[in-house]
């Protein structure tokens, strides 16, 4: 199974919050912290759940700082 990975930056103080939100969406994505100091994280969605992950991340971006800058 090939997951689609999304890398983005968030406020390091919000890493646990984002993890809890994604874990609450059963099976939506695997979440890992790449660099806690800079808030670089990765969410990997299984096939067929990419659009749902994008929707959840867009909702989070309306609540907290989320940087989807190209090249992350």
C-alpha positions in Angstrom: 0.0 0.0 0.0 1.5 3.4 -1.1 0.5 6.3 1.2 0.4 9.9 0.0 2.6 12.0 2.3 1.9 15.6 3.1 4.7 17.6 4.8 3.8 20.9 6.5 4.9 23.2 9.3 2.9 24.0 12.3 3.5 25.8 15.6 5.6 23.3 17.6 3.2 23.8 20.6 0.4 22.5 18.4 1.9 19.2 17.3 0.1 17.1 20.0 -3.2 18.9 19.1 -2.9 18.0 15.4 -1.9 14.5 16.2 -5.0 14.1 18.4 -7.3 15.5 15.6 -5.9 13.2 13.0 -6.1 10.2 15.4 -9.7 11.0 16.0 -10.4 10.5 12.3 -10.0 6.7 12.4 -7.7 5.5 9.8 -7.4 8.8 8.0 -3.6 9.2 8.3 -0.4 8.2 9.9 1.2 11.2 11.6 4.8 11.7 12.5 6.9 14.6 13.7 9.9 15.2 11.4 11.5 18.1 13.4 9.8 19.1 16.6 11.9 22.3 17.0 10.7 23.7 13.7 7.2 22.1 13.7 7.8 20.1 10.6 5.4 17.2 10.5 4.1 14.6 8.0 0.7 13.1 7.5 0.5 10.0 5.3 -3.0 9.1 3.9 -3.8 5.6 2.6 -5.1 5.3 -0.9 -8.6 6.7 -1.2 -8.4 9.0 1.8 -6.2 11.8 0.3 -9.2 14.2 -0.3 -10.4 13.7 3.2 -7.0 14.4 4.7 -6.8 17.6 2.5 -10.2 18.7 3.9 -9.1 18.1 7.5 -5.8 19.9 7.0 -7.7 22.8 5.4 -10.0 23.0 8.4 -7.0 23.0 10.7 -5.4 25.8 8.7 -8.4 27.9 9.6 -7.7 27.4 13.3 -3.9 27.3 13.6 -0.9 28.2 11.6 -0.2 25.7 8.9 2.5 26.2 6.2 2.0 24.1 3.1 5.0 25.8 1.4 6.2 24.0 -1.7 9.3 21.9 -1.2 8.4 20.7 2.3 
